[in-house]
Amino acid sequence: MKNILASLFLMLSVMACNQQVEQSSIRYFDLKGTFETQIKELSQRKPAVQKSVKVGTTTDAQTKVIQDWEKELDFFIQADLNKPAFINSYQITQNDSLVVYKLKPTETQLVKEIKLTLKHGELQRVYALLSDENYLYKTRKEIKADFAQKQLKHYEIDGFQQLVFGEKKAYQIKATIQ
């Protein structure tokens, strides 16, 4: 009986520790959770989206229903800073209407900066700068998302990729949710 009680106590202690670790791993704004909520809502609602895609000098614009919101908004989820490797990588500056996470000069993460614009504590805009460079390529993306009444209304991805022996390939995606 003692062994059963001791095992039960140990199991409950481990579970409590795991819950504390999960809760404390959210150091920065929960970008991943915010966009997962939007993905769920948009997948159910299936709104029309005015979307333009520009690659180089070619632009394609159309209104359509997005079938895979998870894939569509993946850039925002990938920019989430609440990953174990990022825990102390960013300087935080904030006031009532703006929160800025800026990569410390000694760090080399893909996400260089995130700015969150708030109005009365409610998220209005997300801006993130992602860039990477090595001896083979250079890439840079600016991603933006606008919210109104806790719903995603507009998003943009503006960036380029360049291989060491190639030309810079610029692209831009703009989408307005109706």
C-alpha positions in Angstrom: 0.0 0.0 0.0 2.9 2.4 0.8 4.4 1.7 -2.6 1.1 2.5 -4.3 0.7 5.8 -2.4 4.4 6.7 -3.0 4.0 6.0 -6.7 0.8 8.0 -6.9 2.4 10.9 -5.1 5.5 10.8 -7.3 3.3 10.7 -10.5 1.2 13.7 -9.3 4.4 15.6 -8.4 5.8 15.0 -11.9 2.6 16.1 -13.5 2.5 19.3 -11.5 6.1 20.1 -12.5 5.3 19.5 -16.1 2.4 22.0 -15.9 4.6 24.6 -14.3 7.2 24.2 -17.0 4.6 24.5 -19.8 3.2 27.7 -18.2 6.6 29.3 -17.6 7.7 28.6 -21.2 5.4 31.5 -22.4 7.9 34.4 -21.9 6.9 36.4 -24.9 3.6 37.3 -26.5 1.9 34.0 -27.6 2.1 34.6 -31.4 1.6 30.8 -32.1 -1.5 30.6 -29.9 -3.0 33.8 -31.4 -2.6 32.5 -35.0 -3.8 29.0 -34.1 -7.0 30.6 -32.8 -7.3 32.6 -36.1 -6.7 29.5 -38.2 -9.4 27.6 -36.4 -11.9 30.4 -36.7 -11.1 31.1 -40.4 -11.2 27.4 -41.3 -14.7 27.2 -39.9 -15.9 30.6 -41.3 -14.3 30.1 -44.8 -14.3 33.8 -45.8 -13.5 35.2 -49.2 -10.0 36.6 -49.4 -8.7 39.3 -51.8 -5.1 38.1 -52.4 -2.3 39.4 -54.6 0.9 37.6 -55.1 3.9 39.4 -56.8 7.0 37.5 -57.7 9.6 39.7 -59.4 7.6 41.9 -61.8 4.7 39.5 -62.2 1.5 40.0 -60.2 -1.5 37.8 -59.8 -4.6 39.0 -58.0 -7.8 37.2 -57.3 -10.5 36.7 -54.7 -10.7 33.1 -53.4 -11.5 31.0 -50.4 -8.4 29.7 -48.7 -8.5 25.9 -48.1 -5.5 25.5 -45.8 -5.2 28.4 -43.3 -2.5 26.5 -41.4 -0.3 26.6 -44.4 -1.4 30.2 -45.3 -0.4 31.6 -41.9 2.6 29.4 -41.2 5.1 32.3 -41.4 3.4 33.9 -38.3 3.5 30.7 -36.3 7.2 30.2 -37.3 8.0 33.6 -35.9 6.8 32.7 -32.4 9.5 33.4 -29.8 8.3 31.0 -27.2 10.8 28.3 -28.1 13.3 27.0 -25.6 16.2 28.2 -27.6 14.8 31.8 -27.7 14.1 32.2 -23.9 16.7 34.9 -23.2 17.5 36.0 -26.8 15.4 39.2 -27.0 15.3 42.6 -25.4 11.8 43.7 -24.4 10.6 47.3 -24.7 6.9 48.1 -24.0 4.4 50.7 -23.1 0.6 50.8 -23.3 0.4 50.7 -27.0 3.6 49.0 -28.3 5.6 45.9 -27.4 8.9 45.4 -29.1 11.0 42.2 -29.0 14.5 42.9 -30.5 17.1 40.2 -30.9 20.1 40.8 -28.7 23.3 41.6 -30.6 25.0 38.4 -29.4 22.2 36.2 -30.7 21.8 34.7 -34.2 18.1 33.7 -34.4 16.1 33.9 -37.6 13.5 36.3 -36.0 15.3 39.7 -35.6 12.4 41.8 -34.3 8.7 41.6 -33.5 6.5 44.7 -32.9 3.0 44.4 -31.5 0.7 47.4 -31.6 -2.1 47.4 -29.0 -5.2 49.5 -28.4 -6.8 49.3 -25.0 -4.8 46.0 -24.4 -6.2 44.4 -27.6 -3.8 43.4 -30.4 -4.1 45.6 -33.5 -1.0 44.8 -35.5 1.9 42.3 -35.7 5.1 43.1 -37.5 8.0 40.7 -37.7 11.4 40.9 -39.4 13.0 37.6 -40.2 16.4 37.3 -42.0 19.1 34.8 -42.4 22.4 34.9 -44.3 25.3 32.6 -44.9 27.9 32.0 -47.6 25.3 30.4 -49.9 22.2 32.6 -49.6 20.6 35.6 -48.1 16.9 35.8 -47.2 14.7 38.5 -45.6 11.0 38.6 -44.8 8.8 41.3 -43.3 5.5 39.9 -42.2 2.5 42.0 -41.0 -0.9 41.2 -39.8 -3.7 43.6 -38.9 -6.5 42.8 -36.5 -9.9 44.4 -35.7 -12.1 43.2 -32.9 -9.8 40.2 -32.2 -10.1 39.0 -35.8 -7.4 38.9 -38.5 -8.4 41.3 -41.3 -5.2 41.8 -43.4 -1.8 40.2 -43.7 1.3 40.8 -45.8 4.6 39.0 -46.5 7.3 41.0 -48.2 10.7 39.5 -48.8 13.4 38.2 -51.0 15.8 35.3 -51.4 19.2 35.5 -53.1 21.6 32.7 -53.8 25.3 33.6 -53.8 25.5 33.2 -57.6 22.0 34.3 -58.5 19.8 37.3 -58.7 17.7 38.6 -55.9 14.2 37.1 -56.2 11.7 39.4 -54.5 8.2 38.5 -53.6 5.2 40.1 -52.0 1.9 38.6 -50.7 -1.0 40.9 -49.7 -4.3 39.5 -48.5 -7.5 41.1 -47.2 -10.1 38.9 -45.4 -13.7 39.8 -46.2 
